[in-house]
Amino acid sequence: MKQFQYTITDPLGIHARPAGLLVKAAKALDSTITIEKEDGKSAVATKLMAVMGLAIKAGNTVTVTVEGGNEEANAAAMEQFFKENV
């Protein structure tokens, strides 16, 4: 299991467009990706409505957990995705 934390920089947070891109990126990986907010709420990154339901805003810090598959490469890919998109 690999984890990293990321503070959301997009002024609108994770709204529809970045959430859709996140789901697409997560589905392309062979790991289970979970996003957890500071308040303990979490969602599997391949489920669009669950991700949007977290209502992640700018400035929120999320913990991304990568389990199974090639964890090292998939965690790096997710970290790069977050830096470029949210």
N, CA, C and O atoms as a GROMACS GRO file, in nm:
protein
  344
    1MET      N    1   0.085  -0.118   0.000
    1MET     CA    2   0.000   0.000   0.000
    1MET      C    3   0.089   0.124   0.000
    1MET      O    4   0.183   0.136   0.079
    2LYS      N    5   0.058   0.216  -0.089
    2LYS     CA    6   0.130   0.343  -0.098
    2LYS      C    7   0.029   0.455  -0.070
    2LYS      O    8  -0.087   0.447  -0.110
    3GLN      N    9   0.075   0.559  -0.002
    3GLN     CA   10  -0.010   0.674   0.026
    3GLN      C   11   0.067   0.802   0.003
    3GLN      O   12   0.189   0.808   0.018
    4PHE      N   13  -0.008   0.906  -0.035
    4PHE     CA   14   0.050   1.040  -0.039
    4PHE      C   15  -0.062   1.139  -0.009
    4PHE      O   16  -0.180   1.110  -0.028
    5GLN      N   17  -0.021   1.255   0.038
    5GLN     CA   18  -0.118   1.361   0.066
    5GLN      C   19  -0.102   1.471  -0.036
    5GLN      O   20   0.008   1.498  -0.084
    6TYR      N   21  -0.213   1.535  -0.068
    6TYR     CA   22  -0.209   1.644  -0.166
    6TYR      C   23  -0.309   1.750  -0.123
    6TYR      O   24  -0.422   1.719  -0.085
    7THR      N   25  -0.267   1.876  -0.128
    7THR     CA   26  -0.357   1.988  -0.099
    7THR      C   27  -0.410   2.041  -0.231
    7THR      O   28  -0.333   2.077  -0.320
    8ILE      N   29  -0.541   2.046  -0.242
    8ILE     CA   30  -0.608   2.086  -0.367
    8ILE      C   31  -0.580   2.234  -0.395
    8ILE      O   32  -0.600   2.320  -0.309
    9THR      N   33  -0.534   2.262  -0.518
    9THR     CA   34  -0.500   2.399  -0.556
    9THR      C   35  -0.600   2.459  -0.654
    9THR      O   36  -0.605   2.582  -0.669
   10ASP      N   37  -0.680   2.377  -0.721
   10ASP     CA   38  -0.782   2.429  -0.814
   10ASP      C   39  -0.880   2.515  -0.736
   10ASP      O   40  -0.935   2.469  -0.636
   11PRO      N   41  -0.902   2.640  -0.778
   11PRO     CA   42  -0.991   2.730  -0.704
   11PRO      C   43  -1.133   2.676  -0.686
   11PRO      O   44  -1.203   2.715  -0.593
   12LEU      N   45  -1.175   2.587  -0.777
   12LEU     CA   46  -1.309   2.530  -0.768
   12LEU      C   47  -1.311   2.394  -0.700
   12LEU      O   48  -1.416   2.332  -0.686
   13GLY      N   49  -1.196   2.347  -0.657
   13GLY     CA   50  -1.188   2.216  -0.592
   13GLY      C   51  -1.202   2.106  -0.696
   13GLY      O   52  -1.177   2.127  -0.814
   14ILE      N   53  -1.243   1.986  -0.650
   14ILE     CA   54  -1.265   1.876  -0.744
   14ILE      C   55  -1.412   1.880  -0.786
   14ILE      O   56  -1.497   1.817  -0.724
   15HIS      N   57  -1.438   1.956  -0.892
   15HIS     CA   58  -1.574   1.966  -0.947
   15HIS      C   59  -1.586   1.867  -1.061
   15HIS      O   60  -1.501   1.779  -1.075
   16ALA      N   61  -1.689   1.879  -1.144
   16ALA     CA   62  -1.722   1.778  -1.245
   16ALA      C   63  -1.607   1.746  -1.341
   16ALA      O   64  -1.577   1.628  -1.362
   17ARG      N   65  -1.542   1.847  -1.398
   17ARG     CA   66  -1.438   1.819  -1.498
   17ARG      C   67  -1.319   1.745  -1.438
   17ARG      O   68  -1.284   1.638  -1.489
   18PRO      N   69  -1.256   1.798  -1.332
   18PRO     CA   70  -1.142   1.723  -1.277
   18PRO      C   71  -1.183   1.588  -1.216
   18PRO      O   72  -1.104   1.494  -1.216
   19ALA      N   73  -1.304   1.580  -1.164
   19ALA     CA   74  -1.350   1.451  -1.109
   19ALA      C   75  -1.360   1.348  -1.221
   19ALA      O   76  -1.321   1.233  -1.203
   20GLY      N   77  -1.412   1.389  -1.336
   20GLY     CA   78  -1.421   1.299  -1.451
   20GLY      C   79  -1.285   1.255  -1.499
   20GLY      O   80  -1.264   1.138  -1.532
   21LEU      N   81  -1.190   1.349  -1.503
   21LEU     CA   82  -1.053   1.316  -1.544
   21LEU      C   83  -0.988   1.221  -1.442
   21LEU      O   84  -0.915   1.130  -1.480
   22LEU      N   85  -1.015   1.244  -1.315
   22LEU     CA   86  -0.960   1.160  -1.209
   22LEU      C   87  -1.011   1.016  -1.223
   22LEU      O   88  -0.933   0.922  -1.214
   23VAL      N   89  -1.141   1.001  -1.244
   23VAL     CA   90  -1.200   0.868  -1.260
   23VAL      C   91  -1.139   0.797  -1.380
   23VAL      O   92  -1.105   0.679  -1.372
   24LYS      N   93  -1.124   0.869  -1.491
   24LYS     CA   94  -1.065   0.811  -1.612
   24LYS      C   95  -0.921   0.766  -1.585
   24LYS      O   96  -0.881   0.657  -1.627
   25ALA      N   97  -0.844   0.850  -1.517
   25ALA     CA   98  -0.705   0.815  -1.486
   25ALA      C   99  -0.698   0.696  -1.392
   25ALA      O  100  -0.613   0.608  -1.410
   26ALA      N  101  -0.785   0.692  -1.292
   26ALA     CA  102  -0.784   0.582  -1.195
   26ALA      C  103  -0.824   0.449  -1.260
   26ALA      O  104  -0.770   0.344  -1.226
   27LYS      N  105  -0.920   0.454  -1.353
   27LYS     CA  106  -0.965   0.332  -1.420
   27LYS      C  107  -0.855   0.272  -1.508
   27LYS      O  108  -0.855   0.152  -1.533
   28ALA      N  109  -0.762   0.355  -1.555
   28ALA     CA  110  -0.655   0.307  -1.641
   28ALA      C  111  -0.546   0.232  -1.564
   28ALA      O  112  -0.459   0.169  -1.624
   29LEU      N  113  -0.550   0.239  -1.431
   29LEU     CA  114  -0.447   0.176  -1.348
   29LEU      C  115  -0.496   0.041  -1.294
   29LEU      O  116  -0.616   0.018  -1.284
   30ASP      N  117  -0.402  -0.046  -1.260
   30ASP     CA  118  -0.438  -0.178  -1.209
   30ASP      C  119  -0.436  -0.184  -1.056
   30ASP      O  120  -0.418  -0.292  -0.998
   31SER      N  121  -0.454  -0.070  -0.992
   31SER     CA  122  -0.460  -0.062  -0.846
   31SER      C  123  -0.595  -0.006  -0.804
   31SER      O  124  -0.665   0.056  -0.885
   32THR      N  125  -0.630  -0.028  -0.679
   32THR     CA  126  -0.748   0.036  -0.621
   32THR      C  127  -0.702   0.168  -0.562
   32THR      O  128  -0.615   0.172  -0.475
   33ILE      N  129  -0.762   0.278  -0.610
   33ILE     CA  130  -0.725   0.412  -0.565
   33ILE      C  131  -0.837   0.464  -0.476
   33ILE      O  132  -0.953   0.466  -0.517
   34THR      N  133  -0.804   0.506  -0.355
   34THR     CA  134  -0.902   0.561  -0.262
   34THR      C  135  -0.859   0.701  -0.222
   34THR      O  136  -0.742   0.727  -0.195
   35ILE      N  137  -0.957   0.792  -0.219
   35ILE     CA  138  -0.932   0.930  -0.178
   35ILE      C  139  -1.003   0.954  -0.047
   35ILE      O  140  -1.122   0.924  -0.033
   36GLU      N  141  -0.931   1.007   0.051
   36GLU     CA  142  -0.989   1.034   0.182
   36GLU      C  143  -0.968   1.180   0.220
   36GLU      O  144  -0.857   1.233   0.210
   37LYS      N  145  -1.077   1.245   0.263
   37LYS     CA  146  -1.069   1.383   0.310
   37LYS      C  147  -1.022   1.385   0.455
   37LYS      O  148  -1.015   1.282   0.522
   38GLU      N  149  -0.990   1.507   0.502
   38GLU     CA  150  -0.943   1.524   0.640
   38GLU      C  151  -1.049   1.482   0.742
   38GLU      O  152  -1.015   1.443   0.854
   39ASP      N  153  -1.178   1.491   0.704
   39ASP     CA  154  -1.286   1.456   0.797
   39ASP      C  155  -1.314   1.306   0.803
   39ASP      O  156  -1.405   1.262   0.873
   40GLY      N  157  -1.236   1.227   0.729
   40GLY     CA  158  -1.251   1.083   0.733
   40GLY      C  159  -1.338   1.024   0.624
   40GLY      O  160  -1.341   0.903   0.607
   41LYS      N  161  -1.409   1.108   0.549
   41LYS     CA  162  -1.492   1.057   0.439
   41LYS      C  163  -1.400   1.014   0.325
   41LYS      O  164  -1.300   1.080   0.295
   42SER      N  165  -1.436   0.902   0.262
   42SER     CA  166  -1.352   0.853   0.153
   42SER      C  167  -1.437   0.798   0.040
   42SER      O  168  -1.556   0.771   0.056
   43ALA      N  169  -1.372   0.781  -0.077
   43ALA     CA  170  -1.439   0.727  -0.194
   43ALA      C  171  -1.336   0.657  -0.281
   43ALA      O  172  -1.219   0.694  -0.284
   44VAL      N  173  -1.383   0.555  -0.352
   44VAL     CA  174  -1.299   0.488  -0.451
   44VAL      C  175  -1.294   0.580  -0.572
   44VAL      O  176  -1.397   0.628  -0.619
   45ALA      N  177  -1.173   0.603  -0.624
   45ALA     CA  178  -1.152   0.702  -0.729
   45ALA      C  179  -1.214   0.666  -0.864
   45ALA      O  180  -1.219   0.750  -0.954
   46THR      N  181  -1.262   0.542  -0.880
   46THR     CA  182  -1.323   0.504  -1.007
   46THR      C  183  -1.474   0.530  -1.010
   46THR      O  184  -1.540   0.502  -1.110
   47LYS      N  185  -1.528   0.583  -0.902
   47LYS     CA  186  -1.672   0.609  -0.893
   47LYS      C  187  -1.697   0.760  -0.892
   47LYS      O  188  -1.676   0.827  -0.791
   48LEU      N  189  -1.741   0.812  -1.006
   48LEU     CA  190  -1.757   0.956  -1.027
   48LEU      C  191  -1.845   1.021  -0.921
   48LEU      O  192  -1.805   1.120  -0.860
   49MET      N  193  -1.964   0.969  -0.899
   49MET     CA  194  -2.056   1.032  -0.805
   49MET      C  195  -2.003   1.028  -0.661
   49MET      O  196  -2.027   1.120  -0.583
   50ALA      N  197  -1.931   0.922  -0.627
   50ALA     CA  198  -1.872   0.913  -0.493
   50ALA      C  199  -1.764   1.019  -0.476
   50ALA      O  200  -1.755   1.083  -0.370
   51VAL      N  201  -1.680   1.038  -0.580
   51VAL     CA  202  -1.575   1.139  -0.573
   51VAL      C  203  -1.636   1.278  -0.562
   51VAL      O  204  -1.592   1.358  -0.479
   52MET      N  205  -1.736   1.307  -0.644
   52MET     CA  206  -1.801   1.438  -0.638
   52MET      C  207  -1.874   1.457  -0.506
   52MET      O  208  -1.883   1.569  -0.455
   53GLY      N  209  -1.926   1.349  -0.450
   53GLY     CA  210  -1.997   1.354  -0.323
   53GLY      C  211  -1.909   1.393  -0.205
   53GLY      O  212  -1.959   1.435  -0.101
   54LEU      N  213  -1.777   1.380  -0.221
   54LEU     CA  214  -1.686   1.421  -0.115
   54LEU      C  215  -1.682   1.573  -0.101
   54LEU      O  216  -1.642   1.624   0.004
   55ALA      N  217  -1.722   1.644  -0.206
   55ALA     CA  218  -1.725   1.792  -0.206
   55ALA      C  219  -1.589   1.849  -0.164
   55ALA      O  220  -1.580   1.929  -0.071
   56ILE      N  221  -1.485   1.807  -0.233
   56ILE     CA  222  -1.350   1.852  -0.202
   56ILE      C  223  -1.330   1.993  -0.257
   56ILE      O  224  -1.348   2.018  -0.376
   57LYS      N  225  -1.294   2.084  -0.169
   57LYS     CA  226  -1.277   2.226  -0.204
   57LYS      C  227  -1.129   2.262  -0.211
   57LYS      O  228  -1.042   2.187  -0.166
   58ALA      N  229  -1.102   2.379  -0.268
   58ALA     CA  230  -0.965   2.430  -0.273
   58ALA      C  231  -0.912   2.444  -0.131
   58ALA      O  232  -0.983   2.490  -0.042
   59GLY      N  233  -0.790   2.404  -0.110
   59GLY     CA  234  -0.728   2.411   0.022
   59GLY      C  235  -0.744   2.286   0.105
   59GLY      O  236  -0.673   2.268   0.203
   60ASN      N  237  -0.839   2.198   0.068
   60ASN     CA  238  -0.854   2.071   0.139
   60ASN      C  239  -0.733   1.982   0.111
   60ASN      O  240  -0.679   1.982   0.000
   61THR      N  241  -0.690   1.908   0.212
   61THR     CA  242  -0.584   1.811   0.193
   61THR      C  243  -0.647   1.673   0.190
   61THR      O  244  -0.722   1.636   0.279
   62VAL      N  245  -0.615   1.597   0.086
   62VAL     CA  246  -0.668   1.462   0.073
   62VAL      C  247  -0.553   1.362   0.084
   62VAL      O  248  -0.438   1.393   0.051
   63THR      N  249  -0.585   1.243   0.131
   63THR     CA  250  -0.490   1.133   0.134
   63THR      C  251  -0.531   1.035   0.026
   63THR      O  252  -0.644   0.987   0.023
   64VAL      N  253  -0.438   1.005  -0.063
   64VAL     CA  254  -0.464   0.912  -0.173
   64VAL      C  255  -0.393   0.782  -0.140
   64VAL      O  256  -0.272   0.781  -0.115
   65THR      N  257  -0.469   0.672  -0.141
   65THR     CA  258  -0.415   0.540  -0.111
   65THR      C  259  -0.420   0.455  -0.236
   65THR      O  260  -0.522   0.448  -0.304
   66VAL      N  261  -0.309   0.390  -0.267
   66VAL     CA  262  -0.297   0.302  -0.383
   66VAL      C  263  -0.268   0.162  -0.332
   66VAL      O  264  -0.168   0.140  -0.264
   67GLU      N  265  -0.358   0.066  -0.365
   67GLU     CA  266  -0.341  -0.071  -0.319
   67GLU      C  267  -0.350  -0.168  -0.435
   67GLU      O  268  -0.437  -0.155  -0.522
   68GLY      N  269  -0.260  -0.265  -0.437
   68GLY     CA  270  -0.261  -0.369  -0.540
   68GLY      C  271  -0.194  -0.325  -0.669
   68GLY      O  272  -0.168  -0.206  -0.689
   69GLY      N  273  -0.168  -0.421  -0.754
   69GLY     CA  274  -0.105  -0.391  -0.882
   69GLY      C  275   0.034  -0.334  -0.863
   69GLY      O  276   0.101  -0.366  -0.764
   70ASN      N  277   0.078  -0.253  -0.954
   70ASN     CA  278   0.210  -0.189  -0.946
   70ASN      C  279   0.195  -0.060  -0.865
   70ASN      O  280   0.182   0.048  -0.922
   71GLU      N  281   0.197  -0.073  -0.734
   71GLU     CA  282   0.168   0.038  -0.645
   71GLU      C  283   0.264   0.156  -0.664
   71GLU      O  284   0.221   0.271  -0.664
   72GLU      N  285   0.391   0.126  -0.681
   72GLU     CA  286   0.491   0.233  -0.694
   72GLU      C  287   0.462   0.320  -0.816
   72GLU      O  288   0.456   0.443  -0.805
   73ALA      N  289   0.446   0.257  -0.931
   73ALA     CA  290   0.421   0.332  -1.055
   73ALA      C  291   0.285   0.400  -1.054
   73ALA      O  292   0.271   0.513  -1.101
   74ASN      N  293   0.184   0.331  -1.001
   74ASN     CA  294   0.050   0.388  -1.000
   74ASN      C  295   0.039   0.505  -0.903
   74ASN      O  296  -0.032   0.602  -0.931
   75ALA      N  297   0.108   0.498  -0.790
   75ALA     CA  298   0.109   0.610  -0.696
   75ALA      C  299   0.177   0.731  -0.760
   75ALA      O  300   0.131   0.844  -0.745
   76ALA      N  301   0.286   0.706  -0.832
   76ALA     CA  302   0.355   0.815  -0.901
   76ALA      C  303   0.265   0.877  -1.008
   76ALA      O  304   0.263   0.999  -1.024
   77ALA      N  305   0.192   0.793  -1.080
   77ALA     CA  306   0.101   0.842  -1.184
   77ALA      C  307  -0.012   0.927  -1.123
   77ALA      O  308  -0.049   1.030  -1.178
   78MET      N  309  -0.065   0.882  -1.011
   78MET     CA  310  -0.172   0.957  -0.945
   78MET      C  311  -0.120   1.090  -0.890
   78MET      O  312  -0.187   1.192  -0.900
   79GLU      N  313  -0.001   1.088  -0.833
   79GLU     CA  314   0.057   1.210  -0.779
   79GLU      C  315   0.079   1.311  -0.891
   79GLU      O  316   0.052   1.430  -0.874
   80GLN      N  317   0.127   1.264  -1.005
   80GLN     CA  318   0.147   1.351  -1.121
   80GLN      C  319   0.014   1.406  -1.169
   80GLN      O  320   0.004   1.524  -1.203
   81PHE      N  321  -0.089   1.321  -1.173
   81PHE     CA  322  -0.223   1.365  -1.214
   81PHE      C  323  -0.272   1.479  -1.124
   81PHE      O  324  -0.320   1.581  -1.174
   82PHE      N  325  -0.260   1.463  -0.993
   82PHE     CA  326  -0.307   1.565  -0.900
   82PHE      C  327  -0.232   1.695  -0.921
   82PHE      O  328  -0.293   1.802  -0.920
   83LYS      N  329  -0.101   1.689  -0.941
   83LYS     CA  330  -0.022   1.810  -0.960
   83LYS      C  331  -0.064   1.884  -1.087
   83LYS      O  332  -0.063   2.007  -1.091
   84GLU      N  333  -0.100   1.811  -1.190
   84GLU     CA  334  -0.134   1.873  -1.319
   84GLU      C  335  -0.280   1.917  -1.330
   84GLU      O  336  -0.311   2.006  -1.408
   85ASN      N  337  -0.370   1.856  -1.253
   85ASN     CA  338  -0.513   1.878  -1.276
   85ASN      C  339  -0.593   1.938  -1.161
   85ASN      O  340  -0.696   2.002  -1.184
   86VAL      N  341  -0.550   1.919  -1.038
   86VAL     CA  342  -0.629   1.971  -0.927
   86VAL      C  343  -0.540   2.041  -0.827
   86VAL      O  344  -0.588   2.092  -0.726
   0.00000   0.00000   0.00000
